[in-house]
Amino acid sequence: MKKIALCAAALIAAIPAASFAQEADSTEATAPDGTRAFGIEPYIGIMGGYDSYDKRSEFGSPRGGKMNGALIQGVAGVNVPIGPAFVGVEGNVAKGFGDIDWEYGVKGRVGARAGESGMIYASGGYEWVNGKRAYSDQKDWIYGVGVEVGPKDIGLGGVTGNSGVRLRFEVDTYDFDSIRPMAGAVVHF
């Protein structure tokens, strides 16, 4: 299953590269929001959400319970725009409430710019999870999809100007044993 997911991510990464090759003839390529097509875009953000693990996962308890809890998470990363597409890497640290003590990890992202300042992406990486009480610490692969919506895309361009603030919504899964919806704000520099 992991090999299939990695092959799918490689295919997704190849599609934007092929479409960008067609645009290489122009004098200077730009992204949909008018910024440079190539460069480095660092960002930081804060998000909140909920992580719920399956009873049959490594976090299931002998009594039939399952690990779950709310999260508050900080993220930091960098995107590298490639015309209308981008690739990037991101690290995260999350403080849990309930059965989860801490979660932290790193993942790669690949996606496309959408609208004037938005982004759509898929991600994959490695996550460490520290449980409380009877739940042991574990580590495994994490996969996800998400979207970032910029102020211009939701009608707030005049309020925020070019601040680089985007709202982020994403859903991750820890080795297909959990569902982890998250939402927050990300500031791009």
C-alpha positions, 0 to 999 in steps of 0.5 A: 500500500505504501509503494502505491501511495509513493508511486501516486505521489511521483505521478502527481509531481510529474504532471505539473512539471510536464505542463510547466515545460510547455510554458518555458517558452515565455520570457518570464513565467509567473504564478497565478497570483503574479509572483515569481514562478521560481524561488523559495517561500518560507512559512509558519503557522498555527493550527487546531484539530482532532486526531482519532485512531482506529481501535485496531491500530497500534493505539487500540487498548486491550479493553477495546478503547481507542486513542483520540484527542484534540491538538494544537499544532505549530508548523514551519516549512518552505515551498519552492514554486515551479510555475503553477505548481510547487514542492515543499517540506514541512515540520510540525509539533503538536501538543495533544489533549486527551489521550495524546501527549505530543505529535511531531513529524516531517513531510513533503508536499506537492501541489498546484497554486489555485486562484489568486493566492490559494494552493491545493496539495498532497503530502506524505512523511513520517510522524512520531506520536506520544500517547498518555496513560496506557497508550505507547509511543509509536512512529509511522508514515503519515499521508494527507491532502489539503488546501490553503485559501488566500485572502484574495480568494475569499474577498478579503484582499482589501482587508489584508493586502499582501500580508501572505496570510492564508487559511489552511484546511487539511486532513491527514491519516497516520498509516491509514489508522487515524483521521486527523482534520486540522484548520488554521492560519499560515503566514508566508514570507 
